[in-house]
Amino acid sequence: MSSNEKKDQNIENVIIVGSGPAGYTAALYTSRARLEPLMIEGEEVGGQLMTTTEVENYPGFVDGITGPALMEILKGQSKRFGTKFISKNVTKIDLSKKPFKVWIGDDLHLSHSVIVSTGASAKYLGLDSEKKYANRGVSACATCDGAFFKDVEVAVVGGGDTAMEEALFLTRFASKVHVVHRRDEFRASIIMSDRVKAHEKIQIHWNSELQEVLGNDKGVTHARLLNNKTNSTEDIAVEGVFIAIGHKPNTDFLEGQLETDSLGYLTTVPGKTATKIDGVYACGDVQDHYYRQAITAAGTGCMAAIEVERWLEDQELS
C-alpha cells in the first residue's frame, strides 16, 4: 500500500479525466444513473471550445452560442445531477490493477472505472501573432469556422492531408484559398494533393513559411510569408489564417498504459469506447482524429457512460 493510500479510502464508481463536450456528457449520463462520478476537469476547463468564439453547428442553439457559454451549460447540467468536480490536472494514473489509481500531485483517488476524455490540442507554429489573433481570424478548424469567411481570401498553413482537407472545405466559402507550405511538394496523399493543385480557387505558395499574422482591431488583414529559398517576404491579403499542421492527443499522463494508433490517439473496440483494459473507456477527441466535432465528442461521451454503467452492473460494483 502506497504512503498516500488509506486502508479505508473511498473508491469512486467512475472517475472522468478531462472535461469538454465528451467529459461533461459522460458526467451527465453517469450522474443521472446515480453513479456519483468524480470529474477531474483539468486546469483548462472545457477544452478546445473555451477558445472558440461562435459555435453555430451544435444542435439546439438557433442563433449559435459561444464555446465558453456552451461548456458552462453542459457543466451545469451534469452538476445538477450530482457530479463532483476537481479543476486540476491528473499528474499520474495506474491502470495496471483495480481499483485504478489516479493522482493529482500527491493526492490519490481510487476508482472502479475510468473514462478518459482529455481531448487533443491543435498544433500551432508558436508565433506571438497566432495568439494575438486567435478567434479573430486565426483558427485551427475549418469545419468549425469556415462559414465565417464567405467571399473573402484565406490562407491554410500545412502540407499534409489535414491541410488539403481544410483547403478544399474552405473553397465552399472563401473567394480564394492560399495554401502555404514550407517544402516544394506536399506530404499529403497523391489524390488529395492533386485535388488541391487542380482547384481553381486555390493558390499554392511553395517553399513558404508563415512568418507573421498581421491585422488591426477588427482582426486579420494579411499573412506575411517568408520564402525559405530566396529569403524574400510577401504579404498576402487574407482575413483568415487556418493552421493545419495536426493535433496532439492529450495522453502524456497515461505513460503508454493504453494502446494508441500511429498518430497517438487512444484505440477503442470498434463501435464502442471500451479500451483493451477492462473498466477503462476513452471518448471525444482523445480517440477521434477524424470528426473532431463537439457533437460527435458529446455522442461518444454518452456511449462511454452507458458502457460504464452496464460494466459496473455486470461486475456488481454499482
Long-range contacts (C-beta under 8 A, 24 or more apart in sequence): 2-101, 2-108, 4-106, 4-107, 4-108, 5-101, 5-108, 5-110, 9-108, 9-110, 10-110, 11-99, 11-110, 11-111, 11-112, 12-36, 12-37, 12-38, 12-109, 12-110, 12-111, 12-112, 13-37, 13-111, 13-112, 13-113, 13-312, 13-317, 13-318, 14-38, 14-111, 14-112, 14-113, 14-114, 14-115, 14-308, 14-312, 15-39, 15-40, 15-100, 15-102, 15-109, 15-111, 15-113, 15-114, 15-115, 16-40, 16-114, 16-115, 16-117, 17-42, 17-90, 17-93, 17-102, 17-114, 17-115, 17-116, 17-117, 17-118, 17-253, 18-42, 18-47, 18-116, 18-117, 18-118, 18-119, 18-250, 18-284, 18-286, 19-45, 19-46, 19-47, 19-71, 19-75, 19-117, 20-46, 20-47, 20-48, 20-49, 20-71, 20-117, 20-119, 20-284, 20-285, 20-297, 21-47, 21-49, 21-70, 21-71, 21-74, 21-284, 21-294, 21-295, 21-297, 21-298, 21-301, 22-117, 22-119, 22-283, 22-284, 22-285, 22-286, 22-297, 22-298, 22-300, 22-301, 22-304, 23-47, 23-115, 23-117, 23-283, 23-284, 23-301, 24-71, 24-74, 24-75, 24-77, 24-78, 24-298, 24-301, 25-74, 25-78, 25-297, 25-298, 25-299, 25-301, 25-302, 25-305, 26-115, 26-117, 26-283, 26-301, 26-302, 26-304, 26-305, 26-308, 27-78, 27-83, 27-301, 27-305, 28-74, 28-77, 28-78, 28-81, 28-83, 28-305, 29-301, 29-302, 29-305, 29-306, 29-309, 30-83, 30-115, 30-305, 30-308, 30-309, 31-78, 31-81, 31-82, 31-83, 32-81, 33-305, 33-309, 34-82, 35-308, 35-309, 35-312, 35-318, 36-82, 36-83, 36-84, 37-83, 37-84, 38-83, 38-84, 38-86, 38-109, 38-111, 39-78, 39-83, 39-84, 39-85, 39-86, 40-86, 40-88, 40-89, 40-90, 40-102, 40-104, 40-109, 41-85, 41-86, 41-87, 41-88, 42-87, 42-88, 42-89, 42-90, 42-118, 43-87, 43-88, 43-89, 45-71, 45-75, 45-87, 46-71, 46-72, 46-75, 47-71, 47-119, 47-285, 48-119, 48-120, 48-121, 48-122, 48-285, 49-294, 51-134, 51-135, 52-135, 52-144, 52-145, 53-135, 54-148, 55-144, 55-294, 56-147, 57-144, 57-293, 57-294, 57-295, 58-294, 58-295, 59-295, 70-294, 74-298, 89-253, 90-253, 91-253, 92-253, 92-255, 93-253, 93-254, 93-255, 93-257, 94-257, 95-254, 95-257, 95-258, 95-277, 95-280, 96-257, 98-279, 100-279, 100-280, 112-279, 112-312, 112-315, 112-317, 112-318, 113-279, 113-280, 113-281, 113-308, 113-311, 113-312, 113-317, 114-279, 114-280, 114-281, 115-273, 115-280, 115-281, 115-282, 115-283, 115-301, 115-304, 115-305, 115-308, 116-251, 116-254, 116-258, 116-266, 116-275, 116-280, 116-281, 116-282, 116-283, 116-286, 116-287, 117-282, 117-283, 117-284, 117-286, 117-297, 117-301, 117-304, 118-249, 118-250, 118-251, 118-253, 118-284, 118-286, 119-249, 119-250, 119-284, 119-285, 119-286, 119-297, 120-247, 120-248, 120-249, 120-250, 120-265, 120-285, 120-286, 120-289, 120-292, 121-247, 121-248, 121-250, 122-243, 122-246, 122-247, 123-243, 123-245, 123-246, 123-247, 123-248, 124-243, 124-245, 125-157, 125-210, 125-243, 125-245, 127-210, 127-211, 127-212, 127-213, 129-212, 129-213, 129-214, 129-215, 130-213, 130-241, 130-243, 132-213, 132-215, 133-213, 133-215, 133-219, 133-220, 133-241, 136-215, 136-218, 136-219, 136-220, 137-213, 137-215, 137-219, 137-220, 137-239, 137-240, 137-241, 138-213, 138-220, 138-240, 138-241, 138-242, 138-243, 139-240, 139-241, 139-242, 139-243, 140-242, 140-243, 140-244, 140-247, 141-242, 141-292, 142-166, 142-167, 142-169, 142-170, 142-242, 142-244, 143-169, 143-292, 143-293, 144-293, 145-240, 145-242, 146-170, 146-172, 146-173, 146-174, 147-173, 148-240, 149-173, 149-174, 149-239, 149-240, 150-174, 151-175, 152-238, 152-239, 152-240, 153-177, 153-178, 153-236, 153-237, 153-238, 153-239, 154-178, 154-238, 154-239, 154-240, 154-241, 154-242, 155-179, 155-180, 155-210, 155-223, 155-236, 155-238, 155-240, 155-241, 155-242, 156-180, 156-242, 156-244, 157-181, 157-210, 157-241, 157-242, 157-243, 157-244, 157-245, 158-243, 158-244, 158-245, 158-246, 159-183, 159-185, 159-186, 159-187, 159-188, 160-186, 160-187, 160-188, 160-244, 160-245, 160-246, 161-188, 161-189, 161-192, 162-244, 162-245, 162-246, 163-188, 163-244, 163-245, 164-188, 164-189, 164-192, 164-193, 164-195, 164-196, 165-192, 165-244, 166-242, 166-244, 167-196, 167-199, 167-202, 167-244, 168-192, 168-195, 168-196, 168-199, 168-202, 170-240, 170-242, 171-199, 171-201, 171-202, 174-201, 174-240, 175-201, 176-201, 176-202, 176-203, 177-201, 177-202, 177-203, 178-202, 178-203, 178-204, 178-205, 178-223, 178-236, 178-238, 179-203, 179-204, 179-205, 180-205, 180-208, 180-209, 180-210, 180-223, 180-225, 181-205, 181-206, 181-207, 181-208, 182-207, 182-208, 182-209, 182-228, 183-207, 205-234, 205-236, 208-234, 210-241, 210-243, 213-241, 247-285, 247-289, 247-292, 249-285, 249-286, 249-287, 249-289, 250-286, 251-286, 258-282, 261-289, 263-289, 265-289, 272-303, 272-307, 273-300, 273-303, 273-304, 273-307, 274-307, 274-311, 278-311, 279-311, 279-315, 281-307, 281-308
